Amino acid sequence: MLRRAAPTAAALCRRAVSTSASPSPTAEATAAASSSAVNSILLRSLKEHYLEVSKMAPPPKTSPPKPFTIVKGALDQQSGPVLRREYGDAGEEISISVARLANILPAGADSDSDAAGGDGGLSASISQLFLHVDISKPGTGKSLQFLCGLYPDAVGIHSVCLRSKSAESWEGNMASKGGGEYRGRIFQELDEKVRDALHLYIEARGINEKLFPFLQAWLYVKDHRNLIRWFKSVATFISEPKP
């Protein structure tokens, strides 16, 4: 009796599992309708924010201090130099990249951050810029790299190193096995006279607070473009039909 009942129970279990694994057409329709409703809410929210951001007035147009020139296509690149110039009889090539200082340094890393904006909010963020300055000479395989903080009334060096032009990136080279190239001491540990001389070196090449108005406006426009592009990309992804 028990031997005959066991196969029947197993068959019933298999039938129950098979039934539960295949949702009914009604359940599938309900799930599809719920997903469609969520997508519709998200798309409507994206559109509202897109329209709000698109109405924001851009800052007044400014030009970089001469003889710096704007790198063509820089606004449409994710990263890379914004300004370029040549300097001196040796034909030094100087390029400058910019980002928000708050996006680069951890909180509290910049001792001058309070001077740029006491509230620590958006106004402080846009008033504290991070510069990557690359100085190279024709025919040499090295470039002198400065990482600086730029403010409305000052510029400060965070670090400096001499590295190969062929290096892929500052961060990648620092993280390479074996330590990579020797980069010198931490800037704040250098002798005060050396630090002052390095500040004079970059100031003579036009790396000073006069760059701030242009780079601040340029970064605002770039952030605005990226945000508009992001709203469009997310909306397109959500609204695309299944392949």
C-alpha positions, -999 to 999 in steps of 0.1 A, spaced: 0 0 0 28 24 10 49 15 -21 19 23 -44 12 56 -26 48 70 -29 48 74 -67 14 91 -65 27 117 -39 58 124 -59 38 129 -91 16 153 -72 46 173 -60 60 175 -95 27 187 -108 25 214 -81 61 226 -88 54 227 -125 22 247 -119 39 272 -96 69 277 -119 47 289 -148 29 321 -138 -6 325 -152 -13 349 -181 -30 372 -156 0 374 -133 23 381 -163 0 409 -175 -2 424 -140 37 424 -137 40 440 -172 15 467 -163 33 474 -130 67 477 -148 52 500 -175 37 522 -148 70 525 -130 88 533 -163 62 560 -171 67 576 -137 105 576 -141 103 590 -176 80 618 -165 104 627 -137 134 626 -160 116 649 -185 106 674 -157 142 676 -145 155 678 -180 133 708 -188 142 724 -155 180 720 -161 177 731 -198 162 765 -186 192 773 -164 210 804 -177 247 798 -185 273 820 -170 285 850 -190 311 841 -217 347 847 -206 380 842 -224 411 826 -209 440 849 -201 464 853 -231 483 835 -244 463 805 -233 440 790 -259 410 767 -255 416 731 -267 392 723 -295 365 698 -285 374 698 -248 338 704 -238 327 671 -254 356 650 -239 352 632 -206 387 643 -195 418 659 -209 433 693 -213 412 725 -215 439 751 -221 472 751 -239 501 776 -244 537 777 -253 563 794 -231 599 806 -235 626 802 -261 627 764 -254 591 761 -267 577 746 -235 543 731 -241 519 738 -212 484 721 -209 459 725 -181 431 701 -171 404 711 -146 379 694 -122 361 703 -90 385 700 -61 357 683 -40 356 655 -66 393 648 -63 404 652 -27 388 635 4 369 656 29 393 677 50 423 670 28 426 707 17 436 729 46 425 760 26 389 748 18 373 770 45 387 801 29 369 795 -4 334 790 10 322 787 45 290 768 38 308 738 22 279 735 -3 277 741 -40 291 776 -38 322 762 -21 325 733 -45 325 756 -76 349 780 -59 375 753 -54 390 739 -86 416 712 -91 442 717 -118 464 692 -135 493 711 -151 516 694 -177 548 711 -187 569 695 -214 597 704 -238 600 693 -274 623 664 -280 623 652 -244 605 621 -230 596 636 -197 570 661 -185 567 680 -152 534 675 -136 517 698 -110 485 690 -92 471 723 -78 442 738 -60 428 769 -77 408 795 -59 394 830 -68 424 847 -51 452 821 -50 467 789 -64 483 762 -42 505 732 -52 494 698 -38 521 677 -55 547 677 -82 565 650 -101 586 643 -132 572 614 -153 574 598 -186 552 612 -213 542 577 -223 528 569 -189 490 561 -193 479 581 -163 490 597 -131 469 573 -109 478 542 -129 515 549 -128 515 555 -91 497 522 -85 520 502 -108 539 473 -93 574 480 -82 566 516 -74 572 531 -109 593 562 -112 605 580 -81 583 610 -76 602 629 -50 590 638 -15 556 649 -5 553 686 -14 546 698 21 577 680 33 600 700 9 621 729 22 601 761 23 625 778 -2 620 749 -27 582 752 -23 583 790 -29 606 785 -59 581 760 -74 552 784 -69 572 811 -87 580 786 -115 543 779 -123 533 816 -118 558 827 -143 540 804 -168 507 819 -161 493 794 -136 477 818 -112 443 830 -100 436 849 -132 427 815 -147 398 811 -122 370 830 -138 373 812 -172 378 777 -158 349 781 -133 326 792 -161 339 765 -184 334 737 -158 299 749 -151 290 747 -188 306 712 -191 287 699 -160 255 713 -175 261 696 -208 269 663 -191 237 664 -170 216 672 -200 232 643 -219 227 620 -189 190 627 -187 186 619 -224 207 587 -222 188 573 -192 154 581 -208 164 565 -240 175 533 -223 143 530 -203 120 537 -232 137 514 -257 116 483 -265 129 448 -257 150 433 -286 
